[in-house]
Amino acid sequence: MNTSLDKCRGYLRAHALLDEKHAGLERPVITISRETGAGAVEIAQLLAERLNQRISKEDCPWTVFDRNLIEQVLEDHELPQTIKRFMPEDASIFSAGSMVEELMGLHPSDWTLVHHITDTILRLARMGNVILVGRGSNIISAHRKNAFHVRLVAPREVRIERAAELYKLSAKEAAAFVRKNDRARRRYVKLHFRAAIDDPLLYDATLNTGRISFETAARLIADALPH
């Protein structure tokens, strides 16, 4: 059972019921951009737990869309699971083999896949009470007044240590992992949104998790939202 995807489906069902009663209500949305190893997944979960303590039982619960976002995209656009391997957060890297498969019609184009991802992110942002991690979600939802955009950073050595511990890597492997993922995300944002991922003007707040705990980061983000 995919517990993460089940939560997403529960979120969508809750919205379908609530939107009939609260048409026009604009709920907040939080986007989180991150350096690799800055703690985005952990902070997003802590943040959702904290925010869910504030809402009434009748309201839609806060839900995190991170790795499960792609599952939601596949479901929204009725795409096969095999497409998932063509949707990394580094769409500028297409192998010769994948381009041949695209030309043969075996999978949608890179542009089409990003368009599907953007469409799903916009739909979730309109619903609100959602935390969107990565995929340029801050740029996609930049025009929404209900959106709060956060960038998570930390010193490189701290992020390498976290990656080594989390993924059971050597220090050398963890350093390569951090470097590769940071470059991939930078390319993704530059290619598809013509923006620099570390441009401070794209965010409402930047938090250094090398100086503060994940719990403190979650509290600061939650407190920045209107009650």
N, CA and C atoms as a LAMMPS dump frame, in Angstrom:
ITEM: TIMESTEP
0
ITEM: NUMBER OF ATOMS
681
ITEM: BOX BOUNDS ff ff ff
-5.0000000000000000e+02 5.0000000000000000e+02
-5.0000000000000000e+02 5.0000000000000000e+02
-5.0000000000000000e+02 5.0000000000000000e+02
ITEM: ATOMS id mol type element x y z
1 1 1 N 0.846 -1.194 0
2 1 2 C 0 0 0
3 1 3 C 0.882 1.246 0
4 2 1 N 0.6 2.215 -0.839
5 2 2 C 1.357 3.452 -0.899
6 2 3 C 0.714 4.443 0.06
7 3 1 N 1.225 4.476 1.302
8 3 2 C 0.631 5.329 2.329
9 3 3 C 0.682 6.791 1.935
10 4 1 N 1.796 7.206 1.337
11 4 2 C 1.959 8.593 0.936
12 4 3 C 0.908 8.987 -0.096
13 5 1 N 0.698 8.137 -1.092
14 5 2 C -0.297 8.437 -2.12
15 5 3 C -1.703 8.372 -1.542
16 6 1 N -1.941 7.483 -0.589
17 6 2 C -3.247 7.411 0.061
18 6 3 C -3.583 8.719 0.765
19 7 1 N -2.567 9.336 1.403
20 7 2 C -2.777 10.622 2.057
21 7 3 C -3.156 11.691 1.037
22 8 1 N -2.507 11.643 -0.129
23 8 2 C -2.808 12.61 -1.187
24 8 3 C -4.248 12.454 -1.664
25 9 1 N -4.667 11.222 -1.83
26 9 2 C -6.031 10.972 -2.28
27 9 3 C -7.041 11.416 -1.226
28 10 1 N -6.676 11.194 0.046
29 10 2 C -7.54 11.653 1.125
30 10 3 C -7.656 13.167 1.125
31 11 1 N -6.553 13.845 0.842
32 11 2 C -6.541 15.304 0.749
33 11 3 C -7.491 15.783 -0.357
34 12 1 N -7.419 15.141 -1.509
35 12 2 C -8.261 15.534 -2.633
36 12 3 C -9.744 15.266 -2.353
37 13 1 N -10.032 14.133 -1.703
38 13 2 C -11.42 13.826 -1.355
39 13 3 C -11.969 14.85 -0.368
40 14 1 N -11.143 15.228 0.598
41 14 2 C -11.572 16.212 1.596
42 14 3 C -11.886 17.543 0.936
43 15 1 N -11.056 17.949 -0.021
44 15 2 C -11.302 19.197 -0.733
45 15 3 C -12.581 19.13 -1.555
46 16 1 N -12.814 18.01 -2.187
47 16 2 C -14.02 17.874 -3.011
48 16 3 C -15.271 18.088 -2.169
49 17 1 N -15.249 17.607 -0.937
50 17 2 C -16.399 17.768 -0.047
51 17 3 C -16.489 19.179 0.516
52 18 1 N -15.344 19.73 0.925
53 18 2 C -15.339 21.039 1.566
54 18 3 C -15.602 22.18 0.598
55 19 1 N -15.133 22.043 -0.642
56 19 2 C -15.29 23.133 -1.603
57 19 3 C -16.75 23.429 -1.907
58 20 1 N -17.606 22.438 -1.739
59 20 2 C -19.03 22.669 -1.951
60 20 3 C -19.604 23.579 -0.863
61 21 1 N -19.029 23.487 0.342
62 21 2 C -19.53 24.276 1.475
63 21 3 C -18.827 25.629 1.588
64 22 1 N -17.56 25.691 1.134
65 22 2 C -16.761 26.899 1.328
66 22 3 C -16.232 27.426 -0.006
67 23 1 N -17.12 27.596 -0.953
68 23 2 C -16.714 28.111 -2.263
69 23 3 C -16.114 29.509 -2.105
70 24 1 N -14.981 29.748 -2.752
71 24 2 C -14.349 31.051 -2.7
72 24 3 C -13.348 31.216 -1.573
73 25 1 N -13.292 30.255 -0.645
74 25 2 C -12.331 30.329 0.452
75 25 3 C -10.925 30.053 -0.072
76 26 1 N -9.995 30.98 0.205
77 26 2 C -8.624 30.833 -0.287
78 26 3 C -7.72 30.374 0.853
79 27 1 N -7.353 29.115 0.835
80 27 2 C -6.47 28.562 1.86
81 27 3 C -5.012 28.799 1.459
82 28 1 N -4.123 28.883 2.442
83 28 2 C -2.711 29.149 2.13
84 28 3 C -2.002 27.948 1.515
85 29 1 N -0.925 28.236 0.8
86 29 2 C -0.053 27.211 0.234
87 29 3 C 1.382 27.597 0.557
88 30 1 N 2.201 26.619 0.895
89 30 2 C 3.609 26.846 1.199
90 30 3 C 4.452 26.088 0.185
91 31 1 N 5.445 26.765 -0.385
92 31 2 C 6.397 26.076 -1.261
93 31 3 C 7.754 26.054 -0.581
94 32 1 N 8.461 24.946 -0.763
95 32 2 C 9.791 24.797 -0.17
96 32 3 C 10.793 24.419 -1.26
97 33 1 N 11.75 25.314 -1.475
98 33 2 C 12.886 25.031 -2.347
99 33 3 C 14.048 24.692 -1.427
100 34 1 N 14.928 23.795 -1.858
101 34 2 C 15.959 23.354 -0.912
102 34 3 C 17.266 22.989 -1.579
103 35 1 N 18.329 23.186 -0.815
104 35 2 C 19.603 22.577 -1.159
105 35 3 C 19.54 21.133 -0.68
106 36 1 N 20.238 20.251 -1.368
107 36 2 C 20.269 18.848 -0.986
108 36 3 C 20.822 18.692 0.43
109 37 1 N 20.069 18 1.287
110 37 2 C 20.516 17.787 2.657
111 37 3 C 20.139 18.892 3.619
112 38 1 N 19.325 19.845 3.171
113 38 2 C 18.903 20.94 4.048
114 38 3 C 17.73 20.552 4.94
115 39 1 N 17.155 19.366 4.701
116 39 2 C 16.093 18.875 5.585
117 39 3 C 14.679 19.177 5.137
118 40 1 N 14.461 19.368 3.853
119 40 2 C 13.145 19.779 3.368
120 40 3 C 12.04 18.784 3.706
121 41 1 N 12.281 17.504 3.483
122 41 2 C 11.231 16.503 3.712
123 41 3 C 10.856 16.45 5.19
124 42 1 N 11.866 16.422 6.052
125 42 2 C 11.611 16.363 7.488
126 42 3 C 10.884 17.619 7.974
127 43 1 N 11.328 18.785 7.5
128 43 2 C 10.715 20.043 7.919
129 43 3 C 9.287 20.149 7.399
130 44 1 N 9.063 19.72 6.165
131 44 2 C 7.714 19.762 5.602
132 44 3 C 6.75 18.919 6.425
133 45 1 N 7.183 17.746 6.855
134 45 2 C 6.318 16.883 7.668
135 45 3 C 6.05 17.501 9.033
136 46 1 N 7.088 18.039 9.675
137 46 2 C 6.915 18.711 10.966
138 46 3 C 5.991 19.916 10.827
139 47 1 N 6.133 20.636 9.735
140 47 2 C 5.31 21.813 9.476
141 47 3 C 3.846 21.421 9.297
142 48 1 N 3.595 20.367 8.538
143 48 2 C 2.218 19.905 8.336
144 48 3 C 1.579 19.498 9.665
145 49 1 N 2.34 18.793 10.487
146 49 2 C 1.819 18.381 11.805
147 49 3 C 1.471 19.598 12.656
148 50 1 N 2.343 20.595 12.636
149 50 2 C 2.105 21.804 13.425
150 50 3 C 0.881 22.565 12.922
151 51 1 N 0.774 22.714 11.61
152 51 2 C -0.351 23.46 11.036
153 51 3 C -1.678 22.724 11.211
154 52 1 N -1.624 21.402 11.203
155 52 2 C -2.861 20.639 11.386
156 52 3 C -3.415 20.766 12.797
157 53 1 N -2.586 21.19 13.731
158 53 2 C -3.071 21.424 15.09
159 53 3 C -3.878 22.707 15.188
160 54 1 N -3.745 23.552 14.168
161 54 2 C -4.423 24.856 14.181
162 54 3 C -5.806 24.823 13.539
163 55 1 N -6.03 23.865 12.665
164 55 2 C -7.269 23.887 11.883
165 55 3 C -8.381 23.126 12.583
166 56 1 N -9.596 23.396 12.18
167 56 2 C -10.741 22.697 12.754
168 56 3 C -10.841 21.298 12.146
169 57 1 N -11.584 20.431 12.803
170 57 2 C -11.761 19.072 12.31
171 57 3 C -12.496 19.049 10.977
172 58 1 N -13.245 20.113 10.709
173 58 2 C -14.027 20.156 9.465
174 58 3 C -13.199 20.609 8.275
175 59 1 N -12.056 21.232 8.531
176 59 2 C -11.249 21.767 7.428
177 59 3 C -10.384 20.666 6.813
178 60 1 N -9.876 20.935 5.625
179 60 2 C -9.01 19.98 4.929
180 60 3 C -7.639 19.965 5.588
181 61 1 N -7.083 18.789 5.891
182 61 2 C -5.78 18.731 6.551
183 61 3 C -4.652 19.188 5.63
184 62 1 N -3.619 19.758 6.229
185 62 2 C -2.422 20.108 5.472
186 62 3 C -1.746 18.831 4.995
187 63 1 N -1.303 18.85 3.74
188 63 2 C -0.691 17.671 3.135
189 63 3 C 0.584 18.064 2.406
190 64 1 N 1.598 17.213 2.505
191 64 2 C 2.882 17.459 1.851
192 64 3 C 2.935 16.739 0.513
193 65 1 N 3.339 17.449 -0.52
194 65 2 C 3.583 16.845 -1.836
195 65 3 C 5.06 17.027 -2.162
196 66 1 N 5.78 15.907 -2.105
197 66 2 C 7.207 15.912 -2.413
198 66 3 C 7.451 14.848 -3.48
199 67 1 N 7.973 13.688 -3.08
200 67 2 C 8.164 12.601 -4.043
201 67 3 C 6.817 12.107 -4.579
202 68 1 N 5.79 12.194 -3.751
203 68 2 C 4.468 11.74 -4.159
204 68 3 C 3.813 12.661 -5.19
205 69 1 N 4.42 13.824 -5.45
206 69 2 C 3.857 14.731 -6.448
207 69 3 C 3.795 14.068 -7.813
208 70 1 N 4.841 13.335 -8.166
209 70 2 C 4.875 12.677 -9.47
210 70 3 C 3.777 11.63 -9.576
211 71 1 N 3.518 10.913 -8.491
212 71 2 C 2.415 9.949 -8.495
213 71 3 C 1.095 10.659 -8.778
214 72 1 N 0.933 11.842 -8.191
215 72 2 C -0.293 12.605 -8.416
216 72 3 C -0.382 13.088 -9.858
217 73 1 N 0.76 13.488 -10.425
218 73 2 C 0.781 13.926 -11.831
219 73 3 C 0.358 12.782 -12.741
220 74 1 N 0.903 11.588 -12.493
221 74 2 C 0.555 10.423 -13.308
222 74 3 C -0.934 10.138 -13.226
223 75 1 N -1.482 10.263 -12.027
224 75 2 C -2.911 9.99 -11.848
225 75 3 C -3.768 11.069 -12.491
226 76 1 N -3.379 12.341 -12.311
227 76 2 C -4.148 13.459 -12.884
228 76 3 C -4.25 13.36 -14.396
229 77 1 N -3.156 12.94 -15.03
230 77 2 C -3.089 12.969 -16.494
231 77 3 C -3.15 11.572 -17.124
232 78 1 N -3.51 10.594 -16.288
233 78 2 C -3.708 9.218 -16.751
234 78 3 C -2.495 8.708 -17.523
235 79 1 N -1.326 8.865 -16.907
236 79 2 C -0.072 8.417 -17.502
237 79 3 C 0.369 7.107 -16.855
238 80 1 N 1.025 6.234 -17.595
239 80 2 C 1.487 4.958 -17.031
240 80 3 C 2.658 5.16 -16.069
241 81 1 N 2.825 4.226 -15.117
242 81 2 C 3.904 4.302 -14.144
243 81 3 C 5.285 4.3 -14.81
244 82 1 N 5.365 3.704 -15.993
245 82 2 C 6.66 3.635 -16.691
246 82 3 C 7.195 5.018 -17.056
247 83 1 N 6.326 6.025 -17.075
248 83 2 C 6.737 7.386 -17.428
249 83 3 C 7.578 8.006 -16.318
250 84 1 N 7.452 7.465 -15.103
251 84 2 C 8.113 8.067 -13.951
252 84 3 C 9.618 8.245 -14.147
253 85 1 N 10.248 7.313 -14.852
254 85 2 C 11.705 7.395 -15.012
255 85 3 C 12.124 8.559 -15.909
256 86 1 N 11.176 9.163 -16.617
257 86 2 C 11.483 10.312 -17.463
258 86 3 C 11.166 11.632 -16.768
259 87 1 N 10.882 11.567 -15.436
260 87 2 C 10.468 12.775 -14.732
261 87 3 C 11.354 13.094 -13.532
262 88 1 N 12.67 13.011 -13.67
263 88 2 C 13.539 13.414 -12.56
264 88 3 C 13.527 14.928 -12.429
265 89 1 N 14.009 15.428 -11.297
266 89 2 C 14.08 16.877 -11.127
267 89 3 C 15.356 17.389 -11.782
268 90 1 N 15.517 16.992 -13.024
269 90 2 C 16.65 17.421 -13.846
270 90 3 C 16.271 17.163 -15.297
271 91 1 N 15.28 17.893 -15.769
272 91 2 C 14.73 17.611 -17.084
273 91 3 C 15.639 18.032 -18.229
274 92 1 N 16.78 18.649 -17.927
275 92 2 C 17.676 19.042 -19.017
276 92 3 C 18.547 17.88 -19.472
277 93 1 N 18.542 16.798 -18.703
278 93 2 C 19.374 15.652 -19.065
279 93 3 C 18.504 14.57 -19.661
280 94 1 N 18.492 14.474 -20.977
281 94 2 C 17.776 13.405 -21.657
282 94 3 C 18.808 12.58 -22.414
283 95 1 N 18.845 11.301 -22.135
284 95 2 C 19.8 10.441 -22.821
285 95 3 C 19.409 10.289 -24.283
286 96 1 N 20.356 9.867 -25.091
287 96 2 C 20.062 9.635 -26.51
288 96 3 C 18.954 8.603 -26.645
289 97 1 N 18.974 7.589 -25.78
290 97 2 C 17.948 6.548 -25.835
291 97 3 C 16.568 7.09 -25.553
292 98 1 N 16.452 7.977 -24.552
293 98 2 C 15.133 8.512 -24.209
294 98 3 C 14.615 9.431 -25.309
295 99 1 N 15.532 10.165 -26
296 99 2 C 15.094 11.033 -27.094
297 99 3 C 14.581 10.208 -28.266
298 100 1 N 15.22 9.076 -28.516
299 100 2 C 14.747 8.181 -29.575
300 100 3 C 13.366 7.648 -29.222
301 101 1 N 13.192 7.259 -27.952
302 101 2 C 11.888 6.751 -27.514
303 101 3 C 10.815 7.826 -27.633
304 102 1 N 11.193 9.084 -27.36
305 102 2 C 10.243 10.184 -27.502
306 102 3 C 9.824 10.335 -28.964
307 103 1 N 10.812 10.298 -29.862
308 103 2 C 10.52 10.446 -31.289
309 103 3 C 9.648 9.301 -31.804
310 104 1 N 9.791 8.141 -31.186
311 104 2 C 8.987 6.978 -31.589
312 104 3 C 7.605 6.98 -30.945
313 105 1 N 7.365 7.991 -30.088
314 105 2 C 6.053 8.082 -29.445
315 105 3 C 5.889 7.168 -28.258
316 106 1 N 7.009 6.689 -27.681
317 106 2 C 6.918 5.764 -26.549
318 106 3 C 6.704 6.48 -25.229
319 107 1 N 6.969 7.775 -25.194
320 107 2 C 6.651 8.563 -24.004
321 107 3 C 6.509 10.028 -24.409
322 108 1 N 5.793 10.848 -23.605
323 108 2 C 5.603 12.264 -23.947
324 108 3 C 6.924 13.013 -23.968
325 109 1 N 6.919 14.186 -24.605
326 109 2 C 8.117 15.002 -24.667
327 109 3 C 8.443 15.575 -23.301
328 110 1 N 9.69 15.996 -23.156
329 110 2 C 10.138 16.638 -21.925
330 110 3 C 9.239 17.828 -21.594
331 111 1 N 8.96 18.659 -22.579
332 111 2 C 8.123 19.848 -22.376
333 111 3 C 6.731 19.448 -21.904
334 112 1 N 6.16 18.409 -22.494
335 112 2 C 4.819 17.967 -22.119
336 112 3 C 4.782 17.482 -20.677
337 113 1 N 5.801 16.748 -20.257
338 113 2 C 5.855 16.242 -18.887
339 113 3 C 5.935 17.393 -17.886
340 114 1 N 6.76 18.392 -18.175
341 114 2 C 6.868 19.542 -17.278
342 114 3 C 5.552 20.318 -17.254
343 115 1 N 4.887 20.393 -18.392
344 115 2 C 3.577 21.057 -18.449
345 115 3 C 2.58 20.321 -17.549
346 116 1 N 2.598 19.005 -17.567
347 116 2 C 1.698 18.222 -16.697
348 116 3 C 2.019 18.485 -15.231
349 117 1 N 3.312 18.525 -14.886
350 117 2 C 3.714 18.787 -13.509
351 117 3 C 3.239 20.177 -13.07
352 118 1 N 3.417 21.163 -13.949
353 118 2 C 2.999 22.529 -13.657
354 118 3 C 1.494 22.598 -13.441
355 119 1 N 0.757 21.913 -14.266
356 119 2 C -0.702 21.904 -14.16
357 119 3 C -1.151 21.344 -12.812
358 120 1 N -0.527 20.26 -12.379
359 120 2 C -0.891 19.663 -11.093
360 120 3 C -0.51 20.576 -9.938
361 121 1 N 0.668 21.193 -10.004
362 121 2 C 1.09 22.112 -8.95
363 121 3 C 0.116 23.283 -8.834
364 122 1 N -0.32 23.843 -9.952
365 122 2 C -1.267 24.953 -9.93
366 122 3 C -2.6 24.529 -9.322
367 123 1 N -3.043 23.329 -9.647
368 123 2 C -4.31 22.835 -9.094
369 123 3 C -4.224 22.687 -7.579
370 124 1 N -3.116 22.132 -7.108
371 124 2 C -2.937 21.955 -5.672
372 124 3 C -2.814 23.311 -4.969
373 125 1 N -2.116 24.26 -5.61
374 125 2 C -1.965 25.596 -5.027
375 125 3 C -3.313 26.289 -4.905
376 126 1 N -4.187 26.087 -5.877
377 126 2 C -5.516 26.684 -5.812
378 126 3 C -6.318 26.097 -4.651
379 127 1 N -6.114 24.818 -4.368
380 127 2 C -6.837 24.163 -3.28
381 127 3 C -6.356 24.658 -1.917
382 128 1 N -5.043 24.828 -1.775
383 128 2 C -4.489 25.324 -0.523
384 128 3 C -4.35 24.257 0.547
385 129 1 N -3.865 24.692 1.746
386 129 2 C -3.531 23.772 2.838
387 129 3 C -2.593 22.674 2.33
388 130 1 N -1.611 23.111 1.542
389 130 2 C -0.699 22.165 0.912
390 130 3 C 0.727 22.706 0.986
391 131 1 N 1.677 21.78 1.171
392 131 2 C 3.096 22.125 1.185
393 131 3 C 3.741 21.466 -0.032
394 132 1 N 4.243 22.271 -0.946
395 132 2 C 4.812 21.784 -2.196
396 132 3 C 6.329 21.89 -2.143
397 133 1 N 7.011 20.759 -2.323
398 133 2 C 8.471 20.73 -2.221
399 133 3 C 9.09 20.589 -3.612
400 134 1 N 9.896 21.581 -3.996
401 134 2 C 10.661 21.497 -5.23
402 134 3 C 9.863 21.677 -6.512
403 135 1 N 10.483 21.267 -7.631
404 135 2 C 9.883 21.322 -8.972
405 135 3 C 9.524 22.736 -9.424
406 136 1 N 10.176 23.744 -8.878
407 136 2 C 9.866 25.116 -9.275
408 136 3 C 8.509 25.58 -8.809
409 137 1 N 7.981 24.94 -7.771
410 137 2 C 6.627 25.258 -7.313
411 137 3 C 6.506 26.706 -6.856
412 138 1 N 7.593 27.289 -6.333
413 138 2 C 7.523 28.687 -5.912
414 138 3 C 7.339 29.621 -7.103
415 139 1 N 7.959 29.289 -8.229
416 139 2 C 7.83 30.127 -9.423
417 139 3 C 6.465 29.914 -10.074
418 140 1 N 6.031 28.664 -10.108
419 140 2 C 4.736 28.344 -10.712
420 140 3 C 3.598 29.046 -9.981
421 141 1 N 3.699 29.121 -8.648
422 141 2 C 2.619 29.717 -7.85
423 141 3 C 2.944 31.137 -7.395
424 142 1 N 3.936 31.774 -8.024
425 142 2 C 4.388 33.102 -7.583
426 142 3 C 3.284 34.154 -7.622
427 143 1 N 2.326 34.006 -8.529
428 143 2 C 1.278 35.009 -8.682
429 143 3 C 0.161 34.87 -7.655
430 144 1 N 0.178 33.801 -6.883
431 144 2 C -0.899 33.545 -5.93
432 144 3 C -0.641 34.284 -4.613
433 145 1 N -1.612 35.058 -4.185
434 145 2 C -1.479 35.837 -2.958
435 145 3 C -1.502 34.956 -1.714
436 146 1 N -2.02 33.735 -1.856
437 146 2 C -2.105 32.838 -0.701
438 146 3 C -0.861 31.988 -0.524
439 147 1 N 0.187 32.253 -1.332
440 147 2 C 1.388 31.405 -1.307
441 147 3 C 2.509 32.052 -0.483
442 148 1 N 3.225 31.211 0.258
443 148 2 C 4.388 31.638 1.05
444 148 3 C 5.559 30.765 0.627
445 149 1 N 6.646 31.402 0.188
446 149 2 C 7.752 30.679 -0.433
447 149 3 C 8.991 30.669 0.459
448 150 1 N 9.532 29.468 0.683
449 150 2 C 10.672 29.298 1.584
450 150 3 C 11.818 28.612 0.848
451 151 1 N 13.03 29.042 1.146
452 151 2 C 14.246 28.4 0.635
453 151 3 C 15.035 27.875 1.83
454 152 1 N 15.394 26.595 1.817
455 152 2 C 16.166 25.973 2.882
456 152 3 C 17.599 25.763 2.417
457 153 1 N 18.546 26.24 3.208
458 153 2 C 19.963 26.098 2.887
459 153 3 C 20.705 25.594 4.128
460 154 1 N 21.941 25.19 3.931
461 154 2 C 22.811 24.785 5.033
462 154 3 C 24.229 24.69 4.496
463 155 1 N 25.246 24.804 5.361
464 155 2 C 26.63 24.648 4.896
465 155 3 C 26.825 23.297 4.211
466 156 1 N 27.674 23.284 3.201
467 156 2 C 27.864 22.075 2.403
468 156 3 C 28.314 20.889 3.252
469 157 1 N 29.206 21.121 4.195
470 157 2 C 29.7 20.009 5.008
471 157 3 C 28.595 19.402 5.871
472 158 1 N 27.685 20.243 6.327
473 158 2 C 26.541 19.751 7.119
474 158 3 C 25.638 18.894 6.245
475 159 1 N 25.407 19.358 5.036
476 159 2 C 24.518 18.623 4.129
477 159 3 C 25.136 17.296 3.707
478 160 1 N 26.433 17.272 3.541
479 160 2 C 27.121 16.03 3.192
480 160 3 C 26.999 15.021 4.336
481 161 1 N 27.177 15.482 5.556
482 161 2 C 27.043 14.601 6.727
483 161 3 C 25.641 14.016 6.811
484 162 1 N 24.638 14.843 6.574
485 162 2 C 23.257 14.371 6.629
486 162 3 C 22.984 13.344 5.541
487 163 1 N 23.472 13.623 4.339
488 163 2 C 23.262 12.691 3.226
489 163 3 C 23.941 11.359 3.499
490 164 1 N 25.155 11.409 4.056
491 164 2 C 25.884 10.182 4.369
492 164 3 C 25.122 9.345 5.386
493 165 1 N 24.564 10.009 6.4
494 165 2 C 23.825 9.288 7.437
495 165 3 C 22.499 8.754 6.909
496 166 1 N 21.778 9.572 6.162
497 166 2 C 20.455 9.188 5.688
498 166 3 C 20.507 8.063 4.66
499 167 1 N 21.454 8.14 3.737
500 167 2 C 21.514 7.171 2.641
501 167 3 C 22.624 6.129 2.807
502 168 1 N 23.269 6.129 3.976
503 168 2 C 24.323 5.151 4.267
504 168 3 C 25.445 5.209 3.218
505 169 1 N 25.968 6.42 3.005
506 169 2 C 27.014 6.639 2.016
507 169 3 C 28.334 6.978 2.698
508 170 1 N 29.418 6.767 1.998
509 170 2 C 30.714 7.235 2.477
510 170 3 C 30.747 8.751 2.311
511 171 1 N 31.716 9.396 2.94
512 171 2 C 31.832 10.848 2.825
513 171 3 C 32.021 11.265 1.368
514 172 1 N 32.823 10.504 0.636
515 172 2 C 33.055 10.813 -0.781
516 172 3 C 31.783 10.627 -1.601
517 173 1 N 31.053 9.545 -1.349
518 173 2 C 29.802 9.289 -2.069
519 173 3 C 28.759 10.352 -1.738
520 174 1 N 28.694 10.744 -0.473
521 174 2 C 27.724 11.75 -0.053
522 174 3 C 28.027 13.102 -0.69
523 175 1 N 29.305 13.443 -0.782
524 175 2 C 29.692 14.709 -1.415
525 175 3 C 29.277 14.724 -2.888
526 176 1 N 29.49 13.61 -3.571
527 176 2 C 29.097 13.509 -4.983
528 176 3 C 27.58 13.574 -5.122
529 177 1 N 26.861 12.927 -4.202
530 177 2 C 25.394 12.92 -4.215
531 177 3 C 24.845 14.339 -4.056
532 178 1 N 25.38 15.073 -3.088
533 178 2 C 24.937 16.447 -2.842
534 178 3 C 25.227 17.322 -4.051
535 179 1 N 26.43 17.209 -4.584
536 179 2 C 26.82 18.021 -5.745
537 179 3 C 25.928 17.723 -6.954
538 180 1 N 25.674 16.443 -7.213
539 180 2 C 24.863 16.053 -8.367
540 180 3 C 23.43 16.567 -8.254
541 181 1 N 22.822 16.41 -7.08
542 181 2 C 21.432 16.832 -6.914
543 181 3 C 21.271 18.343 -6.915
544 182 1 N 22.225 19.052 -6.32
545 182 2 C 22.164 20.515 -6.358
546 182 3 C 22.242 21.024 -7.799
547 183 1 N 23.144 20.439 -8.582
548 183 2 C 23.276 20.859 -9.979
549 183 3 C 22.02 20.529 -10.773
550 184 1 N 21.463 19.365 -10.509
551 184 2 C 20.263 18.942 -11.24
552 184 3 C 19.107 19.901 -11.002
553 185 1 N 18.889 20.27 -9.751
554 185 2 C 17.778 21.173 -9.428
555 185 3 C 18.018 22.566 -9.986
556 186 1 N 19.272 22.987 -9.977
557 186 2 C 19.604 24.294 -10.551
558 186 3 C 19.314 24.297 -12.057
559 187 1 N 19.685 23.212 -12.733
560 187 2 C 19.425 23.108 -14.176
561 187 3 C 17.935 23.089 -14.472
562 188 1 N 17.193 22.35 -13.666
563 188 2 C 15.741 22.213 -13.88
564 188 3 C 15.071 23.589 -13.859
565 189 1 N 15.382 24.385 -12.857
566 189 2 C 14.77 25.706 -12.715
567 189 3 C 15.249 26.647 -13.816
568 190 1 N 16.524 26.575 -14.157
569 190 2 C 17.059 27.457 -15.201
570 190 3 C 16.468 27.124 -16.561
571 191 1 N 16.368 25.848 -16.876
572 191 2 C 15.872 25.43 -18.184
573 191 3 C 14.393 25.738 -18.374
574 192 1 N 13.583 25.395 -17.383
575 192 2 C 12.136 25.482 -17.557
576 192 3 C 11.524 26.805 -17.113
577 193 1 N 12.225 27.546 -16.234
578 193 2 C 11.636 28.784 -15.727
579 193 3 C 12.532 30 -15.927
580 194 1 N 13.682 29.794 -16.579
581 194 2 C 14.613 30.896 -16.869
582 194 3 C 14.925 31.681 -15.593
583 195 1 N 15.188 30.966 -14.511
584 195 2 C 15.45 31.602 -13.231
585 195 3 C 16.614 30.916 -12.526
586 196 1 N 17.205 31.609 -11.561
587 196 2 C 18.274 31.044 -10.744
588 196 3 C 17.652 30.552 -9.441
589 197 1 N 17.832 29.291 -9.123
590 197 2 C 17.165 28.701 -7.975
591 197 3 C 17.534 29.387 -6.662
592 198 1 N 18.727 29.993 -6.583
593 198 2 C 19.159 30.634 -5.352
594 198 3 C 18.955 32.161 -5.359
595 199 1 N 18.128 32.653 -6.278
596 199 2 C 17.783 34.08 -6.303
597 199 3 C 16.924 34.394 -5.08
598 200 1 N 17.403 35.195 -4.131
599 200 2 C 16.644 35.456 -2.904
600 200 3 C 15.307 36.141 -3.134
601 201 1 N 15.169 36.837 -4.261
602 201 2 C 13.919 37.548 -4.536
603 201 3 C 12.777 36.604 -4.902
604 202 1 N 13.089 35.324 -5.098
605 202 2 C 12.043 34.344 -5.4
606 202 3 C 11.368 33.816 -4.14
607 203 1 N 11.869 34.222 -2.972
608 203 2 C 11.394 33.63 -1.71
609 203 3 C 10.98 34.707 -0.706
610 204 1 N 10.056 34.315 0.155
611 204 2 C 9.653 35.183 1.261
612 204 3 C 10.595 35.026 2.45
613 205 1 N 11.223 33.861 2.555
614 205 2 C 12.139 33.61 3.668
615 205 3 C 13.168 32.563 3.261
616 206 1 N 14.4 32.734 3.744
617 206 2 C 15.459 31.737 3.564
618 206 3 C 15.944 31.327 4.949
619 207 1 N 15.95 30.034 5.223
620 207 2 C 16.336 29.527 6.541
621 207 3 C 17.574 28.645 6.42
622 208 1 N 18.532 28.866 7.303
623 208 2 C 19.775 28.099 7.329
624 208 3 C 19.64 27.005 8.38
625 209 1 N 19.419 25.769 7.928
626 209 2 C 19.224 24.669 8.876
627 209 3 C 20.543 24.134 9.429
628 210 1 N 21.638 24.789 9.084
629 210 2 C 22.894 24.495 9.739
630 210 3 C 22.998 25.243 11.059
631 211 1 N 22.127 26.248 11.219
632 211 2 C 22.138 27.081 12.421
633 211 3 C 20.914 26.862 13.306
634 212 1 N 19.841 26.355 12.715
635 212 2 C 18.623 26.113 13.5
636 212 3 C 18.168 24.675 13.275
637 213 1 N 17.422 24.139 14.228
638 213 2 C 16.927 22.766 14.117
639 213 3 C 15.774 22.688 13.133
640 214 1 N 15.454 21.48 12.707
641 214 2 C 14.312 21.283 11.816
642 214 3 C 13.025 21.73 12.503
643 215 1 N 12.907 21.434 13.789
644 215 2 C 11.716 21.825 14.551
645 215 3 C 11.563 23.344 14.599
646 216 1 N 12.676 24.04 14.786
647 216 2 C 12.628 25.506 14.811
648 216 3 C 12.252 26.056 13.441
649 217 1 N 12.8 25.464 12.396
650 217 2 C 12.465 25.902 11.036
651 217 3 C 10.974 25.742 10.777
652 218 1 N 10.417 24.604 11.167
653 218 2 C 8.982 24.359 10.98
654 218 3 C 8.153 25.382 11.754
655 219 1 N 8.581 25.686 12.972
656 219 2 C 7.844 26.656 13.793
657 219 3 C 7.904 28.056 13.18
658 220 1 N 9.082 28.454 12.692
659 220 2 C 9.223 29.775 12.091
660 220 3 C 8.341 29.93 10.851
661 221 1 N 8.295 28.899 10.031
662 221 2 C 7.454 28.964 8.825
663 221 3 C 5.979 29.032 9.212
664 222 1 N 5.592 28.198 10.159
665 222 2 C 4.196 28.186 10.606
666 222 3 C 3.788 29.533 11.194
667 223 1 N 4.679 30.121 11.978
668 223 2 C 4.371 31.409 12.611
669 223 3 C 4.324 32.552 11.614
670 224 1 N 4.956 32.371 10.468
671 224 2 C 4.946 33.422 9.44
672 224 3 C 3.627 33.479 8.685
673 225 1 N 2.841 32.402 8.788
674 225 2 C 1.543 32.371 8.113
675 225 3 C 0.488 33.06 8.958
676 226 1 N -0.493 33.684 8.316
677 226 2 C -1.587 34.297 9.089
678 226 3 C -2.419 33.225 9.775
679 227 1 N -2.818 33.469 11.006
680 227 2 C -3.626 32.51 11.765
681 227 3 C -5.085 32.609 11.322
